[in-house]
Amino acid sequence: MDFELPENMLCSKTHECIYEVDGEWVLGITDFAVEQLGDIVFVELPEVDAEFEQGEVFGTVESVKAASEIYAPVSFKVKEVNEEVITKPELLNSNPYQEGWLLKIELKDKSETDTLMEYDDYKSEAN
């Protein structure tokens, strides 16, 4: 995989990540999760304006090997859905951050980000 890691990315133990781009929070799954899943063939995401609490399941990613639920790393409201990743789930395999992001979100409680890990800590724990 050849991609750039987002600055100040925060990760959950369940392999979701959030990061800020131009003042907007973006939610996705980590490159480690993508590697573990293998070739991704299907992504199911919620509608715009749907709201989720931290730890709640909000979507599904399926690969040729397995299906995996996606959990809310923080409580949020969906502002935008990456429709392209729904029609082309393989974008997650080639570039999980710049092209394969899942949602743009509005945080309900910024203090919940304190429960997440910086990428380096996440990577050392994930391995």
SVG drawing of the C-alpha trace seen along z (x, -y; Angstrom):
<svg xmlns="http://www.w3.org/2000/svg" viewBox="-30 -24 35 40">
<polyline fill="none" stroke="black" stroke-width="0.4" points="0.0,0.0 1.3,-3.4 -0.5,-6.2 0.1,-9.1 -0.9,-8.9 -3.2,-11.7 -1.7,-14.1 -2.9,-13.8 -4.8,-10.6 -6.4,-8.9 -7.2,-5.2 -9.5,-2.9 -8.6,0.7 -11.2,1.9 -9.3,0.4 -11.3,-2.7 -9.6,-6.0 -10.6,-9.7 -8.6,-12.7 -9.2,-16.3 -8.9,-17.6 -9.6,-21.3 -11.5,-21.6 -13.7,-18.5 -13.5,-15.3 -13.1,-12.2 -13.8,-8.7 -12.3,-5.5 -10.7,-2.2 -6.9,-1.8 -4.5,-0.4 -3.8,2.4 -7.5,3.4 -7.5,3.3 -4.4,5.5 -6.1,8.0 -9.3,8.1 -7.7,8.6 -9.5,7.7 -12.5,5.6 -15.6,6.3 -18.5,4.6 -19.0,1.6 -22.2,0.7 -22.5,-2.7 -25.2,-4.8 -27.2,-7.7 -26.4,-11.4 -27.8,-12.7 -27.7,-9.3 -26.3,-9.5 -24.2,-7.0 -22.9,-6.6 -19.3,-5.6 -18.9,-1.9 -22.0,-1.4 -21.9,0.5 -22.5,-1.8 -21.4,0.1 -20.0,3.3 -16.9,4.1 -16.8,7.4 -13.7,8.9 -13.2,12.2 -12.1,13.6 -14.5,12.1 -17.1,9.6 -16.3,7.1 -18.5,4.6 -17.4,1.0 -17.7,-0.6 -18.1,-4.3 -14.7,-5.4 -16.5,-8.4 -20.2,-9.6 -21.0,-11.4 -23.5,-12.6 -23.0,-11.7 -22.4,-14.8 -21.3,-13.1 -20.9,-9.6 -18.2,-8.6 -20.5,-7.2 -17.5,-6.3 -16.2,-3.8 -19.7,-2.1 -19.6,-1.7 -15.8,-1.0 -14.9,0.8 -11.5,1.6 -10.5,-2.0 -10.0,-0.9 -7.3,1.5 -5.4,-1.0 -5.8,-4.1 -7.7,-3.8 -7.3,-7.5 -7.3,-9.9 -9.7,-8.0 -11.1,-5.2 -12.4,-7.3 -15.9,-6.3 -17.7,-9.3 -17.3,-13.0 -18.7,-13.4 -19.6,-16.0 -18.3,-15.0 -20.9,-15.0 -18.3,-15.2 -14.7,-16.1 -13.5,-14.8 -14.2,-11.2 -11.1,-11.6 -9.1,-11.2 -10.0,-7.5 -8.3,-7.0 -4.6,-6.3 -2.1,-8.0 -1.2,-6.0 2.2,-4.8 0.7,-3.5 -2.1,-1.8 0.4,-0.1 2.5,1.2 -0.6,2.5 -2.2,4.0 0.9,6.0"/>
</svg>
